[in-house]
């Protein structure tokens, strides 16, 4: 019966995708849902941006091992990112006539900056998508008599199929349904766990010393840099990314986009605390759960809850994973099709652009299946994905929005310098100081050097940073 429910639930996503496909007539419909989402749909689809494998599987595992300091990046940093987008960036970006973030870099800094940002942005998603596919594969393996690898393939093909059908319309409608199931499942499971603790003051006092500490244990420069890096890796790194940008731009107005993002951030930090509490109570009551802590909460549900609870929660888990994965696949596919592939076509029609983006969905999914099968550490994959965009795109994005003098060459050097310096200290010569600080420093220096040594050629290039493209 449980397997039958899972199969039915997965097929229901395909039906919703087919229904949503009737709303897709243009590339804008596919990528941005025609920029017509009402407040409720816009909020739910923005909330689902990051609420996936890391929130339900990775963060609870880190929390029970290391306490609050081990989960600053997720969920606190992720919620911070949504709040900042709503309070600062949504109204600033919404008026722009663009489909992707790379379109913004073309308008502000020229065609080369568009290509560089696309080349940087697309690979940054592979780790994030792969993490969701690994979680889908593990869940499928838990529920069905198949290997994790086959679970990855089946989950990826399912998400790819309904994303191909309706694009952002499919994602928006399925996210709304998924989130209703997700929130109901988490609340019910949290209630069951809460009821098992007779005295919460005693329970909390029994946790290790410093378990709930919110600031660094040591008052040193390195400790604080590591702590702040955890806040900004997703908190700032998510801002210049296509998936959150698509959700903001899909709203019916700039005002709705801002309100939806702020509401989603508040929902995120509230609901993301539930799996942390559930995991903490679970491992204290049932120590055997430590044996496979990557699937800590699913094992807790399967072994120690009523049958109806298993169905509800596993539906919630699949909901979160499907929601996050679908949006994450569409984001780089949109950039690949719109900013790298489309310029190579001669006078492309809207239908040909739509076809190119759909083909890009297939290519991105295939690449991420390979990566997910070869690397199955969710926490590693997510951390690398978020840092990638932070060190390369965050500074040139903000320079373009707030500094009229910022030049095209400054944008180019900022992207490349930040990325290569971060990669060197992350993969080749790691230090105690997190590598993102080296990357951000190099990105800032690249912007300054490029702007002052190779300034824009005319004052007209600086007059309207949102509309007039920089002279190449």
Secondary structure, DSSP 4 states (H G I P E B T S, - for coil): -HHHHHHHHHHHHHHHHHHHGGG--SHHHHHHGGG-B-HHHHHHHHHTTT-SHIIIIIHHHHHHHH-GGGGIIIIIIHHHHHHHIIIIIHHHHHTS--SSHHHHHHHHH-HHHHHHHHHHHHHHHHHHHHHHHHHHHHHHHHHSSS-HHHHHHHHHHHHHHHHHHHHHHHHHHHHHHHHHHHHHHHHHHHHHHHHT-S-HHHHHHTSPTTTT--S-SS-SHHHHHHHHHHHHHHHTTTTT-HHHHHHHHTBSSHHHHHHHHHHHHHHHHHHHHHHHHHHHHHHHH-GGGGGGGGGHHHHHHHHHS-HHHHHHHHHHHHHHHHHHHHHHHHHHHHHIIIIIIGGGSSS--HHHHHHHHHHHHHHHHHHHHHHHHH---HHHHHHHHHHHHHHHHHHHHHHHHH-TT--HHHHHHHHHHHHHHHHIIIIIS--SS-HHHHHHHHHHHHHHHHHHHS--SSTHHHH-TTTSPPP-
